[in-house]
Structures are given as C-alpha cells and as structure tokens.
C-alpha cells in the first residue's frame, strides 16, 4: 500500500520535534511528572471524568507525557502515536518512572490503530487532546476508530484548539497587533506549508519543514462522532488555549493563555461523546 505524502511529511516533522520537546523546560516540562505532582489540565480532565481504575486509550499521544500523568492518577493507559522516536521516548519514561505496568505505548497512525491493538470495545475512555485533529485528513474514519475501541458506556474525551481560532495566525497581523487571516473556516482543503521553527522552542531550526494540516469545522467534528454511533453528551467552548496560539495572548497563571481584553472568539473546545450502552 502506498503511504500518502501527508503521512510521510507529517511523521518526519514530528520525529524531528521529539528531542526538542523532551528538552522543553516549559511547554513539556517533565519535572511535575517526575515529582509525582502532575495533573491533567482542567479542560481535558473535565471531559475525561474520574480516571482511577479506568482503561484509557490515548490517540496521538506524542512522547507520552499526558498518558503517563493519567497512569500516575491510577488509570491503565495505552498510548498510540505514529512517531517511532516519540514512542521510544514514552516507553523509556514509563520504565524510568515505574509506570510500565500501567502504561503501554504502540507505534501506529490513527487509522491503522486496530491493526496494532487487538482490543476492540475494551476501553472506558478514548482521549484525544490538544493540537491533534488538525493533523488528520479524514474525521469520519477517525471517529470510527474511536468508536471501535470504546466499550458500551465508554466515551470519547476530546479537548483541542477551536477551529475558529485556526482561521487566524501571527503571520499576517492587523494594524492593532491582532492575528490576521490564515485558513478559511469552511475550506476543508489541506494547508501545505513549510515552517522551520518549533512552537515549543523558537530557537530550534527544523529540517523536515513541510507539513499538511486541516481545519475541521465544529459541525464536521460533531457529525463524524454522531455518524460513528457516538452520542454527544457534552460540548463546551472555552476562551483559553493550552499554548500561546497568537502573540497577543497572555498567560493567566494556570498554564493557559487567553485574550488580553475581551473573549473575542473561542480558543478551544471540549467534547464528550459516548458509545451507547
């Protein structure tokens, strides 16, 4: 089977980011995890609900930071990511932290997850969080994968940047310093671009610069979940984001970033969608 260009390009880009992110002292700080004090950030935590004793599948887990936080909180976690270096780092961290018995990590892109994890209908939660959906071209297929792994009564916990915010970017600013146009909300075509910088370390220079990204409108996200047989139980929009999406955003002291004056548009959203019992 021919591997699509978007997958080759995006995987090479994320493979290169792994060592950069492992050294990040802020966005990906490992200190709270090593101290046993790390907690899932509030938006994703609310979508997840209680996690102790729950079996959780974390799709697009990167190098496992958030997966291992869940394991420290008493969950049994399986993390999946398409980057082999990221999964190698996740496994090393799990071993070093004494969490290898509660956190497993597998290499796979989202769409092939069922081929590497033969556990259909066996998870209490499927977690997808923060900067994840924009890397996937087919939301309908993504939602079917989520539904495949949930047992009846289990649910998808999704927390991500709001697609309305993805319309804008720092590249073209308005005269008053606000972000300018970037991607059309209803465009749905892939945005193919080259960026040498990494969001976690502005000093880093990437060599695998080309990426393919997609803006998925809220309607497409909800419809994909519903068409996969999931029941939407909670949907919320938030005026904060987990990273400074725009230069004008300010930290609020909790690790989140928000508009400096008024909540002009939502920066993130969360969704809970359950497989009917």
TIVEX-182047 format. One record per residue (C-alpha): residue number from 1; x, y, z. Coordinates in Angstrom, 3 decimals. Example, Ala and Ser with C-alpha at 12.3 -4.5 7.8 and 13.67 -1.06 7.14 Angstrom:
<1, <12.300, -4.500, 7.800>>
<2, <13.670, -1.060, 7.140>>
This chain:
<1, <0.000, 0.000, 0.000>>
<2, <1.317, 3.426, -0.946>>
<3, <1.936, 5.687, 2.043>>
<4, <0.335, 9.094, 1.400>>
<5, <2.591, 12.119, 1.206>>
<6, <0.813, 13.875, 4.090>>
<7, <1.668, 10.988, 6.402>>
<8, <5.307, 10.805, 5.308>>
<9, <5.807, 14.558, 5.670>>
<10, <3.990, 14.954, 8.970>>
<11, <5.671, 11.952, 10.556>>
<12, <9.144, 13.193, 9.591>>
<13, <8.294, 16.590, 11.051>>
<14, <7.111, 15.118, 14.345>>
<15, <10.017, 12.665, 14.548>>
<16, <12.327, 15.671, 14.472>>
<17, <10.354, 17.502, 17.157>>
<18, <10.683, 14.732, 19.766>>
<19, <14.171, 15.581, 21.137>>
<20, <13.289, 19.284, 21.047>>
<21, <10.165, 18.745, 23.114>>
<22, <11.872, 16.402, 25.562>>
<23, <14.201, 19.280, 26.463>>
<24, <11.458, 21.914, 26.724>>
<25, <11.512, 23.419, 30.241>>
<26, <8.061, 24.983, 29.921>>
<27, <5.559, 23.551, 27.461>>
<28, <6.649, 19.937, 28.008>>
<29, <8.266, 20.127, 31.431>>
<30, <8.830, 16.678, 32.911>>
<31, <9.542, 17.989, 36.415>>
<32, <5.969, 17.640, 37.785>>
<33, <5.697, 14.133, 36.309>>
<34, <8.971, 13.063, 37.901>>
<35, <7.886, 14.611, 41.203>>
<36, <4.546, 12.800, 41.052>>
<37, <2.621, 16.071, 41.162>>
<38, <1.500, 16.372, 37.518>>
<39, <-2.221, 16.668, 36.831>>
<40, <-4.266, 16.556, 33.651>>
<41, <-5.147, 20.119, 32.679>>
<42, <-8.714, 21.105, 33.665>>
<43, <-10.444, 21.135, 30.258>>
<44, <-9.353, 17.617, 29.298>>
<45, <-9.837, 16.412, 32.885>>
<46, <-13.467, 17.538, 32.860>>
<47, <-14.091, 15.690, 29.588>>
<48, <-12.427, 12.548, 30.955>>
<49, <-14.176, 12.428, 34.320>>
<50, <-12.746, 10.233, 37.101>>
<51, <-9.815, 8.183, 35.811>>
<52, <-8.722, 5.954, 38.698>>
<53, <-9.236, 2.343, 37.705>>
<54, <-10.267, 3.279, 34.162>>
<55, <-8.754, 1.856, 30.989>>
<56, <-7.848, 4.739, 28.669>>
<57, <-6.657, 4.776, 25.068>>
<58, <-4.715, 7.950, 24.225>>
<59, <-4.545, 8.565, 20.481>>
<60, <-1.772, 10.799, 19.099>>
<61, <-0.019, 10.667, 22.458>>
<62, <3.298, 12.183, 21.257>>
<63, <6.044, 11.115, 23.715>>
<64, <3.529, 10.075, 26.357>>
<65, <3.625, 12.968, 28.821>>
<66, <-0.147, 13.235, 29.258>>
<67, <-0.547, 9.447, 29.075>>
<68, <1.873, 8.994, 31.966>>
<69, <0.074, 11.637, 34.013>>
<70, <-3.079, 9.537, 33.641>>
<71, <-1.179, 6.417, 34.689>>
<72, <0.115, 8.206, 37.787>>
<73, <-3.503, 9.088, 38.529>>
<74, <-4.466, 5.416, 38.683>>
<75, <-5.568, 4.705, 35.103>>
<76, <-4.403, 1.874, 32.864>>
<77, <-3.250, 3.607, 29.667>>
<78, <-2.371, 2.628, 26.129>>
<79, <-0.768, 5.418, 24.104>>
<80, <-0.560, 5.360, 20.317>>
<81, <1.435, 7.674, 18.068>>
<82, <2.797, 7.482, 14.523>>
<83, <6.276, 8.646, 15.542>>
<84, <8.640, 5.801, 16.447>>
<85, <11.065, 8.141, 18.280>>
<86, <8.164, 9.523, 20.308>>
<87, <7.011, 6.055, 21.328>>
<88, <10.583, 5.014, 22.196>>
<89, <10.826, 8.064, 24.460>>
<90, <7.435, 7.277, 26.028>>
<91, <8.490, 3.716, 26.818>>
<92, <11.745, 4.904, 28.363>>
<93, <9.890, 7.410, 30.525>>
<94, <7.369, 4.779, 31.628>>
<95, <10.180, 2.481, 32.713>>
<96, <12.119, 5.239, 34.474>>
<97, <9.001, 6.333, 36.376>>
<98, <7.972, 2.797, 37.356>>
<99, <4.800, 3.049, 35.268>>
<100, <5.487, 0.403, 32.613>>
<101, <2.903, -1.897, 34.214>>
<102, <0.166, 0.734, 33.753>>
<103, <1.252, 2.484, 30.546>>
<104, <1.894, 0.752, 27.226>>
<105, <2.907, 2.552, 24.039>>
<106, <2.481, 1.450, 20.434>>
<107, <3.588, 2.881, 17.096>>
<108, <0.769, 3.463, 14.626>>
<109, <-1.008, 6.210, 12.791>>
<110, <-4.581, 6.684, 13.984>>
<111, <-6.235, 4.998, 11.035>>
<112, <-4.247, 1.757, 11.448>>
<113, <-4.611, 1.546, 15.230>>
<114, <-6.877, -1.519, 15.119>>
<115, <-4.132, -3.428, 13.290>>
<116, <-1.634, -2.980, 16.137>>
<117, <-4.034, -3.073, 19.088>>
<118, <-6.377, -6.051, 19.042>>
<119, <-8.632, -4.818, 21.841>>
<120, <-11.931, -3.699, 20.297>>
<121, <-14.672, -2.416, 22.605>>
<122, <-12.368, -2.617, 25.633>>
<123, <-11.663, 0.971, 26.733>>
<124, <-13.561, 3.142, 29.192>>
<125, <-12.221, 6.319, 27.589>>
<126, <-10.519, 7.378, 24.390>>
<127, <-8.573, 10.593, 24.888>>
<128, <-7.695, 12.958, 22.040>>
<129, <-6.195, 16.228, 23.177>>
<130, <-4.528, 19.450, 22.121>>
<131, <-3.349, 20.028, 18.583>>
<132, <-4.464, 16.620, 17.370>>
<133, <-7.312, 16.853, 14.873>>
<134, <-5.582, 19.312, 12.549>>
<135, <-3.143, 16.561, 11.533>>
<136, <-5.870, 14.187, 10.312>>
<137, <-7.447, 14.428, 6.839>>
<138, <-10.457, 12.124, 7.417>>
<139, <-12.569, 12.767, 10.508>>
<140, <-15.185, 10.162, 9.637>>
<141, <-12.525, 7.424, 9.646>>
<142, <-11.039, 8.874, 12.859>>
<143, <-14.396, 8.718, 14.633>>
<144, <-14.923, 5.119, 13.539>>
<145, <-11.571, 4.219, 15.114>>
<146, <-12.638, 5.888, 18.364>>
<147, <-15.962, 4.021, 18.382>>
<148, <-14.198, 0.735, 17.585>>
<149, <-12.206, 0.853, 20.814>>
<150, <-14.890, 2.084, 23.224>>
<151, <-16.915, -0.412, 25.156>>
<152, <-20.649, 0.335, 25.522>>
<153, <-20.981, 3.159, 28.029>>
<154, <-17.424, 4.391, 27.419>>
<155, <-16.760, 7.786, 25.896>>
<156, <-14.507, 9.925, 23.804>>
<157, <-12.891, 12.779, 25.729>>
<158, <-11.759, 15.408, 23.242>>
<159, <-10.077, 18.708, 24.083>>
<160, <-8.487, 20.694, 21.297>>
<161, <-7.892, 24.108, 19.797>>
<162, <-11.071, 25.622, 18.406>>
<163, <-11.251, 25.559, 14.596>>
<164, <-12.485, 29.170, 14.649>>
<165, <-9.141, 30.151, 16.168>>
<166, <-7.260, 28.247, 13.464>>
<167, <-8.676, 30.720, 10.945>>
<168, <-6.092, 33.212, 12.243>>
<169, <-2.330, 33.257, 12.640>>
<170, <0.532, 35.530, 13.623>>
<171, <1.971, 35.583, 10.119>>
<172, <-0.240, 38.480, 8.961>>
<173, <-1.231, 40.810, 11.760>>
<174, <-3.755, 43.626, 11.758>>
<175, <-2.529, 47.187, 12.488>>
<176, <-3.523, 46.831, 16.143>>
<177, <-1.456, 43.663, 16.598>>
<178, <-4.298, 41.162, 16.413>>
<179, <-3.809, 37.948, 14.390>>
<180, <-4.614, 38.003, 10.683>>
<181, <-6.192, 35.570, 8.241>>
<182, <-4.647, 32.096, 7.916>>
<183, <-7.078, 29.318, 6.877>>
<184, <-10.712, 29.531, 5.689>>
<185, <-13.095, 28.006, 8.208>>
<186, <-15.084, 26.157, 5.548>>
<187, <-12.184, 25.498, 3.182>>
<188, <-11.533, 21.873, 4.177>>
<189, <-8.558, 21.592, 1.825>>
<190, <-5.134, 20.711, 3.199>>
<191, <-2.849, 23.576, 4.100>>
<192, <0.636, 22.600, 2.901>>
<193, <3.357, 24.847, 4.230>>
<194, <6.992, 24.985, 5.312>>
<195, <7.929, 26.245, 8.769>>
<196, <11.419, 25.962, 10.179>>
<197, <10.527, 26.944, 13.748>>
<198, <9.117, 24.749, 16.519>>
<199, <6.345, 26.083, 18.749>>
<200, <7.981, 24.760, 21.934>>
<201, <11.432, 26.182, 21.186>>
<202, <11.602, 29.236, 18.895>>
<203, <15.387, 28.811, 18.669>>
<204, <15.115, 25.345, 17.139>>
<205, <15.524, 25.039, 13.368>>
<206, <13.716, 22.139, 11.723>>
<207, <14.920, 20.411, 8.582>>
<208, <11.710, 18.459, 7.907>>
<209, <9.711, 21.614, 7.485>>
<210, <6.836, 20.639, 5.199>>
<211, <3.542, 19.699, 6.841>>
<212, <-0.053, 19.069, 5.807>>
<213, <-2.800, 20.316, 8.132>>
<214, <-6.583, 20.526, 8.005>>
<215, <-9.106, 22.834, 9.614>>
<216, <-12.182, 20.820, 10.604>>
<217, <-15.289, 22.923, 11.357>>
<218, <-17.149, 22.098, 14.557>>
<219, <-20.064, 20.734, 12.530>>
<220, <-17.757, 18.205, 10.851>>
<221, <-16.360, 17.069, 14.195>>
<222, <-19.793, 16.570, 15.743>>
<223, <-21.187, 14.896, 12.620>>
<224, <-18.251, 12.481, 12.454>>
<225, <-18.852, 11.423, 16.058>>
<226, <-22.613, 11.017, 15.546>>
<227, <-22.223, 9.087, 12.286>>
<228, <-19.815, 6.697, 14.054>>
<229, <-22.594, 5.842, 16.503>>
<230, <-21.460, 8.035, 19.382>>
<231, <-23.888, 10.114, 21.432>>
<232, <-22.780, 13.674, 22.139>>
<233, <-23.236, 14.245, 25.868>>
<234, <-21.282, 17.448, 26.423>>
<235, <-19.880, 20.146, 24.190>>
<236, <-18.226, 23.302, 25.505>>
<237, <-16.304, 26.225, 24.050>>
<238, <-13.555, 27.907, 26.071>>
<239, <-11.826, 31.280, 25.957>>
<240, <-8.428, 29.794, 26.819>>
<241, <-5.843, 27.675, 24.992>>
<242, <-3.048, 25.452, 26.238>>
<243, <-0.390, 27.321, 24.292>>
<244, <0.050, 30.913, 23.078>>
<245, <-1.596, 30.467, 19.697>>
<246, <-1.192, 34.190, 18.994>>
<247, <1.405, 36.693, 20.151>>
<248, <-1.275, 38.878, 21.731>>
<249, <-2.492, 36.170, 24.136>>
<250, <-1.461, 36.430, 27.783>>
<251, <-0.848, 33.760, 30.396>>
<252, <-3.485, 33.553, 33.087>>
<253, <-1.268, 31.923, 35.728>>
<254, <-2.750, 28.444, 35.315>>
<255, <-0.765, 27.392, 32.274>>
<256, <-3.485, 28.610, 29.916>>
<257, <-3.493, 31.597, 27.568>>
<258, <-6.345, 33.996, 26.854>>
<259, <-7.209, 37.195, 25.034>>
<260, <-5.769, 40.318, 26.725>>
<261, <-9.014, 42.299, 26.802>>
<262, <-12.204, 40.570, 25.608>>
<263, <-13.031, 36.936, 24.734>>
<264, <-13.193, 37.696, 21.020>>
<265, <-13.703, 34.117, 19.929>>
<266, <-13.273, 30.667, 21.474>>
<267, <-9.725, 29.395, 21.602>>
<268, <-10.530, 25.791, 22.458>>
<269, <-13.399, 23.351, 22.850>>
<270, <-14.137, 20.108, 24.636>>
<271, <-16.415, 17.223, 23.768>>
<272, <-17.675, 14.132, 25.494>>
<273, <-19.302, 11.590, 23.149>>
<274, <-20.302, 8.162, 24.425>>
<275, <-20.894, 4.793, 22.819>>
<276, <-24.445, 3.894, 23.894>>
<277, <-24.670, 1.119, 26.461>>
